[in-house]
Amino acid sequence: MDEYLQAALGLVQAQAGVRVMTEDEISAFVARVASGLNEMDNRVEEPVRQVSALEARRSIREKSVVCLECGKSFRIITQRHLAKHDLTKEEYKVKYGLPKNTVLACKALQRGRQQRMETIQLWEKRRRDE
């Protein structure tokens, strides 16, 4: 028996156990589910786009960072955004060949943070408090 028909029968049997169905509804439902399963299996998955390490490094620009999964531009790629792609920051970096210490923020934002840290000199304040 066709594997799609077998799977459809199992699904329809579970559905018929929950609600009352006529014979016509059952046969139509089996046909619809079997063809849906067959169609899902025959779909051609879109090819995975290969990104070179150079292209991954170039995705971090002066005023934006391009997400290599969806192509959208951000000032910073957050953990929340990567969760939409079922990735963590570490998995994203490994997938696209970025070094582990790469910051997923635009260069202007990184530079601004660095300048603020130099202005605050928090390490000096901690030494004085000790």
N, C-alpha and C positions, 0 to 999 in steps of 0.2 A: 504494500500500500504506500502511496505517496507520502513522504515525510511531512509535507505541509498539511495534507489532509488529516494525517494522524494527530499533528499538533492542534489543528483546528477542532477536531473532534473532542480533544481533551478540554480545550477552552469552552466549547459550547456545552459540554457535559457539566462543567462547573457552573456555567451561567444558568443552565436549565435547572440545576439543583437549588438555585437561589430564587428563581421566579418561574411562573407558569408560562410555557411557550407552546404554540401550536406546532404541528408537524411542518407546515409551510415555513413558519418562522425559523424553526430549527434548521431545515435544509438550506434556506436562504442565508442564514447566519453562518453555517458551515462553509458554504461556497464563498461568501464574502471574506471570511477570516482566512481561508486557505489561499485565496487569490492575493489578499493583502500580505500574507507571510511570504508567498512566492515572489511578489513584487519587491518586497523589502530585501530579499536575498539577492535578487538580480540587479539591484541598483549598483551602479558603478560609483565607488567612492572616489571623491576628488583626490587627485594626487597630492601627496605631501610636498609642500614647497621646500626645497633645500636652500638653506641660508648659509652662506660662507661666513667664516670667522671675521673676515674683513667687513662684510656687510653688517654683521652683528655689532661690531665696534663702531661703525659709522651710524648706527641707529641712535647713538647718544650724541646729540648735536648741541650747539650753543644754547638755544632757547627751547628745545624740545627733545623728547625721547620718543621714538617710534616703537610701539609694541609690535614685536615680530610675529605674534600670533594673529592679531586682528588688523594691524596696520594703522591704528589710531595714534594720534600724537598727544603727549602729555608733558607736563613739566617734571613729573615724577611718576614712575610706575609703582603703584602701591600693591601691597599684599592682597588687598580687597579686589583690585582689578584682576590680578593673576588668579585669584580664586574662581573667577568667572570662567577661566580657561582650565580649571582643575590643576593648577600648578602652584608651587611655592616659589619663592625667589631663588632658592638653591636649584630647584629642578629647571627653572627657566634658564638660569645661567649655564647649567650643564648641557641642556638641550641645544643651546645656540653657541656653545663654545666660548662663553665669556669667562674671564678669570673670576675666581671666587670673591675677590675683594672689589669687584666692579660695583660702583654705586649706580643704581637705576634712576638717576636724576640728571636733568640737563646740566651742562657745564656752568652756566650762569648761576644756578641755584647752589651747586657745589662750591663755587668760588665765594659766593655771598656767605655761606655757612662758615667757610674757612676764615674769612675776614672777621666775622663776628666772634669766632673762638679766639682769634689773636687779640681782638680788642678786649674781650672779657678777661682773658688769661686766668681761667678758672684754676689751672694747675698751680699758679702762684698763690692764689687765695687759700687753697687747701694746704699748701706748705706753711703759710703764716698761721693758720688755725691749729696746726699740730704742735 
